[in-house]
Amino acid sequence: MNRDRSGIPVRTKHGIRVVYSNADMSDVLTNGDWPSDGPKFLAALAALVEARIGRCSDPNVRIAFISAAMEANVLPESFLQN
C-alpha cells in the first residue's frame, strides 16, 4: 500500500501510532501488543497476506485493519467520528 494521506491512528501501549502502509499495519498487528486475537484480527492478517500475493486490494486491507482495530477497541474516538 502506498502511503495514504489519511493514516489510521491506533492506541498502543506507547501512545497513538498512525499507520499508513501495509507494512505498518502488519507491524502493529504482529508486534505482540495487539489486544485481541478475534476473528477480525485474523481476517486482517489474512488480508495482509493476500495483498502480498496480489489477491487483495489495498482498500480492502485498510477496511480489514480498521475492523480489527474496532474489534480491539484501539481506535481513538476522533477517528470514529470522521
DSSP file with accessible surface (Angstrom, degrees, kcal/mol):
  #  RESIDUE AA STRUCTURE BP1 BP2  ACC     N-H-->O    O-->H-N    N-H-->O    O-->H-N    TCO  KAPPA ALPHA  PHI   PSI    X-CA   Y-CA   Z-CA
    1    1 A M              0   0   46      0, 0.0    21,-0.3     0, 0.0    22,-0.2   0.000 360.0 360.0 360.0 129.7    0.0    0.0    0.0
    2    2 A N        -     0   0  144      1,-0.1     2,-0.1    19,-0.1     0, 0.0  -0.458 360.0 -77.8 -72.1 155.9    1.3    3.4   -0.9
    3    3 A R        -     0   0  172     -2,-0.1     2,-0.3     1,-0.1    -1,-0.1  -0.320  50.9-148.1 -58.3 123.6    1.3    6.0    1.9
    4    4 A D        -     0   0   58     16,-0.5     3,-0.1     1,-0.1    -1,-0.1  -0.754  15.8-128.2 -93.1 142.2   -2.3    7.2    2.1
    5    5 A R  S    S+     0   0  248     -2,-0.3     2,-0.9     1,-0.2    -1,-0.1   0.828 102.0  59.6 -60.1 -30.0   -2.8   10.8    3.1
    6    6 A S  S    S-     0   0   60     14,-0.1    -1,-0.2     2,-0.0    -2,-0.1  -0.790  77.9-168.8-106.3  94.3   -5.3    9.6    5.8
    7    7 A G        -     0   0   13     -2,-0.9    13,-0.2    -3,-0.1    11,-0.0  -0.226  24.2-114.5 -71.3 168.5   -3.4    7.4    8.1
    8    8 A I  E     -A   19   0A   0     11,-2.8    11,-2.6     2,-0.0     2,-0.3  -0.927  25.4-145.9-109.3 115.1   -5.2    5.2   10.7
    9    9 A P  E     -A   18   0A  24      0, 0.0     2,-0.4     0, 0.0     9,-0.2  -0.631  20.2-178.9 -81.9 135.4   -4.5    6.2   14.3
   10   10 A V  E     -A   17   0A   0      7,-2.7     7,-2.9    -2,-0.3     2,-0.4  -0.991  28.4-118.5-132.0 143.7   -4.4    3.3   16.8
   11   11 A R  E     +A   16   0A 102     63,-3.2     2,-0.3    -2,-0.4     5,-0.2  -0.682  37.6 175.5 -78.4 130.7   -3.8    3.4   20.5
   12   12 A T  E >   -A   15   0A  47      3,-2.9     3,-1.8    -2,-0.4    22,-0.0  -0.764  49.5 -97.8-123.4 174.2   -0.7    1.4   21.6
   13   13 A K  T 3  S+     0   0  148      1,-0.3     3,-0.1    -2,-0.3    -2,-0.0   0.688 127.0  50.9 -68.7 -11.4    0.9    1.0   24.9
   14   14 A H  T 3  S-     0   0  157      1,-0.4     2,-0.3     3,-0.0    -1,-0.3   0.303 124.7 -92.2-103.9   6.3    3.3    3.7   23.9
   15   15 A G  E <  S-A   12   0A  36     -3,-1.8    -3,-2.9     2,-0.1    -1,-0.4  -0.799  74.3 -15.5 117.9-159.9    0.6    6.2   22.8
   16   16 A I  E     -A   11   0A  97     -2,-0.3     2,-0.4    -5,-0.2    -5,-0.2  -0.665  56.2-170.5 -85.1 132.2   -1.1    6.9   19.5
   17   17 A R  E     -A   10   0A  74     -7,-2.9    -7,-2.7    -2,-0.4     2,-0.6  -0.987  12.4-147.1-120.5 132.6    0.6    5.4   16.4
   18   18 A V  E     -A    9   0A  58     -2,-0.4     2,-0.4    -9,-0.2   -11,-0.0  -0.881  14.2-157.9-100.4 122.7   -0.6    6.4   12.9
   19   19 A V  E     +A    8   0A   0    -11,-2.6   -11,-2.8    -2,-0.6     3,-0.1  -0.841  22.1 164.9-104.0 140.6   -0.3    3.6   10.3
   20   20 A Y        +     0   0   76     -2,-0.4   -16,-0.5   -13,-0.2     2,-0.2   0.645  56.6  45.6-121.0 -32.7   -0.2    4.4    6.6
   21   21 A S  S  > S-     0   0   22    -18,-0.1     4,-2.5     1,-0.1     5,-0.2  -0.692  81.2-108.5-118.9 167.8    1.1    1.3    4.8
   22   22 A N  H  > S+     0   0   26    -21,-0.3     4,-2.9    -2,-0.2     5,-0.2   0.884 121.4  55.3 -60.3 -37.0    0.5   -2.5    4.8
   23   23 A A  H  > S+     0   0   73    -22,-0.2     4,-2.4     2,-0.2    -1,-0.2   0.912 107.5  48.8 -63.3 -41.7    3.9   -2.8    6.4
   24   24 A D  H  > S+     0   0   30      2,-0.2     4,-2.5     1,-0.2    -2,-0.2   0.927 112.3  48.7 -61.3 -45.5    2.8   -0.5    9.3
   25   25 A M  H  X S+     0   0    1     -4,-2.5     4,-2.5     1,-0.2    -2,-0.2   0.928 111.0  49.9 -61.8 -44.1   -0.4   -2.5    9.7
   26   26 A S  H  X S+     0   0   47     -4,-2.9     4,-2.0     1,-0.2    -1,-0.2   0.919 110.7  50.2 -61.0 -43.4    1.5   -5.8    9.8
   27   27 A D  H  X S+     0   0   73     -4,-2.4     4,-1.1     1,-0.2    -2,-0.2   0.933 111.7  47.1 -61.1 -46.6    3.9   -4.4   12.4
   28   28 A V  H  < S+     0   0    4     -4,-2.5     3,-0.3     1,-0.2     5,-0.3   0.900 115.0  46.2 -64.6 -39.6    1.1   -3.2   14.6
   29   29 A L  H  < S+     0   0    4     -4,-2.5     3,-0.2    -5,-0.2     5,-0.2   0.810 121.6  34.9 -73.2 -28.3   -0.8   -6.4   14.4
   30   30 A T  H  < S+     0   0   82     -4,-2.0    -1,-0.2    -5,-0.2    -2,-0.2   0.370  84.7  96.0-112.9   6.6    2.1   -8.7   14.9
   31   31 A N  S  < S-     0   0   66     -4,-1.1    -1,-0.2    -3,-0.3    -2,-0.1   0.469  98.9-108.0 -79.8   1.4    4.4   -6.9   17.4
   32   32 A G  S    S+     0   0   69     -3,-0.2    -1,-0.1    -4,-0.1    -2,-0.1   0.388 102.4  88.0  93.2  -3.4    2.9   -8.8   20.3
   33   33 A D        +     0   0   66     -5,-0.3    -4,-0.1     3,-0.0    -3,-0.1   0.460  48.1 121.1-106.3  -4.4    0.9   -5.9   21.8
   34   34 A W        -     0   0   31     -5,-0.2   -22,-0.1    -6,-0.2    -5,-0.0  -0.443  57.8-144.2 -64.3 128.0   -2.3   -6.2   19.8
   35   35 A P  S    S+     0   0   88      0, 0.0     2,-0.4     0, 0.0    -1,-0.1   0.458  72.8  51.5 -80.3   2.7   -5.1   -6.6   22.5
   36   36 A S        -     0   0   25      2,-0.1    36,-0.1     1,-0.1    -2,-0.0  -0.987  43.5-175.7-139.2 146.1   -7.3   -9.0   20.6
   37   37 A D        +     0   0  130     -2,-0.4    -1,-0.1     4,-0.1     5,-0.0  -0.070  49.1 133.3-125.1  34.1   -6.9  -12.3   18.7
   38   38 A G  S  > S-     0   0   15     30,-0.1     4,-2.1     1,-0.1     3,-0.2   0.035  75.2 -82.7 -75.8-174.8  -10.5  -12.4   17.5
   39   39 A P  H  > S+     0   0  100      0, 0.0     4,-2.3     0, 0.0     5,-0.1   0.830 127.2  53.1 -64.3 -33.0  -11.9  -13.1   14.0
   40   40 A K  H  > S+     0   0  104      2,-0.2     4,-2.3     1,-0.2    28,-0.3   0.886 108.0  52.0 -71.1 -35.9  -11.4   -9.5   12.7
   41   41 A F  H  > S+     0   0   28      2,-0.2     4,-2.3    -3,-0.2    -1,-0.2   0.948 111.9  46.0 -60.3 -48.8   -7.7   -9.7   13.8
   42   42 A L  H  X S+     0   0  102     -4,-2.1     4,-2.5     1,-0.2    -2,-0.2   0.893 111.2  52.4 -64.0 -37.6   -7.3  -13.0   11.9
   43   43 A A  H  X S+     0   0   52     -4,-2.3     4,-2.6     2,-0.2    -1,-0.2   0.891 108.3  51.1 -65.7 -37.8   -9.1  -11.5    8.9
   44   44 A A  H  X S+     0   0    2     -4,-2.3     4,-2.2    20,-0.3    -2,-0.2   0.917 110.4  48.6 -66.2 -42.5   -6.8   -8.5    8.8
   45   45 A L  H  X S+     0   0   46     -4,-2.3     4,-2.2     2,-0.2    -2,-0.2   0.931 112.2  49.4 -61.3 -43.0   -3.7  -10.8    8.9
   46   46 A A  H  X S+     0   0   51     -4,-2.5     4,-2.9     1,-0.2    -2,-0.2   0.911 109.1  52.1 -63.0 -41.0   -5.2  -12.9    6.1
   47   47 A A  H  X S+     0   0   12     -4,-2.6     4,-2.4     1,-0.2    -1,-0.2   0.900 108.3  51.5 -62.7 -39.9   -5.9   -9.7    4.1
   48   48 A L  H  X S+     0   0   16     -4,-2.2     4,-1.7     2,-0.2    -1,-0.2   0.917 111.8  46.5 -63.9 -41.6   -2.3   -8.6    4.5
   49   49 A V  H  X S+     0   0   88     -4,-2.2     4,-1.1     1,-0.2    -2,-0.2   0.938 112.5  50.2 -64.6 -45.3   -1.0  -12.0    3.3
   50   50 A E  H  <>S+     0   0   60     -4,-2.9     5,-3.1     1,-0.2     6,-0.6   0.878 107.9  53.7 -61.1 -37.5   -3.4  -11.9    0.4
   51   51 A A  H ><5S+     0   0   18     -4,-2.4     3,-1.4     4,-0.3    -1,-0.2   0.883 101.7  59.5 -64.6 -37.2   -2.2   -8.4   -0.6
   52   52 A R  H 3<5S+     0   0  221     -4,-1.7    -1,-0.2     1,-0.3    -2,-0.2   0.817 110.9  41.0 -61.1 -30.8    1.4   -9.6   -0.6
   53   53 A I  T 3<5S-     0   0  102     -4,-1.1    -1,-0.3    -3,-0.4    -2,-0.2   0.259 121.1-106.0-103.8  11.7    0.5  -12.1   -3.3
   54   54 A G  T < 5S+     0   0   67     -3,-1.4    -3,-0.2     2,-0.2    -2,-0.1   0.652  90.7 110.0  81.6  17.1   -1.8   -9.8   -5.2
   55   55 A R  S   <S+     0   0  170     -5,-3.1     2,-0.4    -6,-0.2    -4,-0.3   0.331  71.3  51.0-108.8   9.1   -5.1  -11.3   -4.3
   56   56 A C  S    S-     0   0   28     -6,-0.6    -2,-0.2    -8,-0.1    -1,-0.1  -0.986  79.7-126.9-144.7 132.8   -6.4   -8.5   -2.0
   57   57 A S     >  -     0   0   55     -2,-0.4     4,-2.0     1,-0.1     3,-0.2  -0.401  23.3-116.2 -77.8 156.3   -6.6   -4.8   -2.8
   58   58 A D  H  > S+     0   0   59      1,-0.2     4,-2.6     2,-0.2     5,-0.2   0.895 115.3  55.0 -59.8 -40.7   -5.1   -2.1   -0.5
   59   59 A P  H  > S+     0   0   82      0, 0.0     4,-2.2     0, 0.0    -1,-0.2   0.902 108.3  49.6 -61.1 -36.0   -8.5   -0.6    0.2
   60   60 A N  H  > S+     0   0   89      2,-0.2     4,-2.4     1,-0.2    -2,-0.2   0.871 109.2  51.5 -69.6 -34.8   -9.8   -4.0    1.4
   61   61 A V  H  X S+     0   0    1     -4,-2.0     4,-2.8     2,-0.2     5,-0.2   0.933 109.4  51.1 -63.4 -44.1   -6.7   -4.4    3.6
   62   62 A R  H  X S+     0   0   44     -4,-2.6     4,-2.7     1,-0.2    -2,-0.2   0.927 110.5  48.3 -59.1 -44.8   -7.4   -1.0    5.1
   63   63 A I  H  X S+     0   0  101     -4,-2.2     4,-2.5     1,-0.2    -1,-0.2   0.924 112.0  49.2 -62.2 -44.2  -11.1   -2.0    5.8
   64   64 A A  H  X S+     0   0   19     -4,-2.4     4,-2.2     2,-0.2   -20,-0.3   0.907 111.7  49.2 -63.5 -39.7   -9.9   -5.3    7.4
   65   65 A F  H  X S+     0   0    2     -4,-2.8     4,-2.6     2,-0.2    -2,-0.2   0.930 110.7  49.1 -66.2 -44.4   -7.4   -3.4    9.5
   66   66 A I  H  X S+     0   0   34     -4,-2.7     4,-2.5     1,-0.2    -2,-0.2   0.914 110.4  51.9 -62.2 -39.8  -10.0   -0.8   10.7
   67   67 A S  H  X S+     0   0   38     -4,-2.5     4,-2.5     2,-0.2    -1,-0.2   0.918 110.5  48.0 -61.6 -42.3  -12.4   -3.7   11.5
   68   68 A A  H  X S+     0   0    0     -4,-2.2     4,-2.1   -28,-0.3    -2,-0.2   0.899 110.9  51.3 -65.3 -38.5   -9.7   -5.4   13.6
   69   69 A A  H  <>S+     0   0    0     -4,-2.6     5,-2.3     2,-0.2     6,-0.5   0.883 110.2  49.1 -67.1 -36.2   -8.9   -2.1   15.3
   70   70 A M  H ><5S+     0   0  109     -4,-2.5     3,-1.0     3,-0.2    -2,-0.2   0.924 110.0  51.4 -66.7 -43.1  -12.6   -1.6   16.1
   71   71 A E  H 3<5S+     0   0   65     -4,-2.5    -2,-0.2     1,-0.3    -1,-0.2   0.888 114.4  43.4 -58.7 -39.4  -12.8   -5.2   17.5
   72   72 A A  T 3<5S-     0   0   14     -4,-2.1    -1,-0.3    -5,-0.1    -2,-0.2   0.472 107.7-128.1 -86.4  -4.4   -9.8   -4.5   19.7
   73   73 A N  T < 5 +     0   0  117     -3,-1.0    -3,-0.2    -4,-0.5    -4,-0.1   0.913  69.7 126.9  57.6  47.5  -11.1   -1.1   20.7
   74   74 A V      < +     0   0   10     -5,-2.3   -63,-3.2    -6,-0.1    -4,-0.2   0.333  34.5 104.8-115.5   5.6   -7.9    0.7   19.8
   75   75 A L  S    S-     0   0    3     -6,-0.5   -65,-0.2   -65,-0.2     5,-0.0  -0.749  75.1-118.1 -86.8 131.5   -9.3    3.4   17.5
   76   76 A P    >>  -     0   0   18      0, 0.0     4,-1.5     0, 0.0     3,-0.9  -0.332  22.4-117.1 -63.3 149.1   -9.4    6.9   19.1
   77   77 A E  H 3> S+     0   0  126      1,-0.3     4,-1.4     2,-0.2    -2,-0.0   0.869 113.5  61.4 -55.2 -37.0  -12.9    8.4   19.4
   78   78 A S  H 3> S+     0   0   73      1,-0.2     4,-0.6     2,-0.2    -1,-0.3   0.858 102.4  50.8 -63.3 -33.4  -11.9   11.2   17.0
   79   79 A F  H X4 S+     0   0   40     -3,-0.9     3,-0.9     1,-0.2    -1,-0.2   0.910 107.7  52.8 -70.2 -38.9  -11.2    8.7   14.2
   80   80 A L  H 3< S+     0   0   78     -4,-1.5    -1,-0.2     1,-0.2    -2,-0.2   0.772 104.3  56.9 -68.1 -24.5  -14.6    7.0   14.6
   81   81 A Q  H 3<        0   0  143     -4,-1.4    -1,-0.2    -3,-0.0    -2,-0.2   0.667 360.0 360.0 -81.3 -15.0  -16.4   10.4   14.3
   82   82 A N    <<        0   0  169     -3,-0.9    -3,-0.1    -4,-0.6    -4,-0.0  -0.170 360.0 360.0 -85.1 360.0  -14.9   11.1   10.9
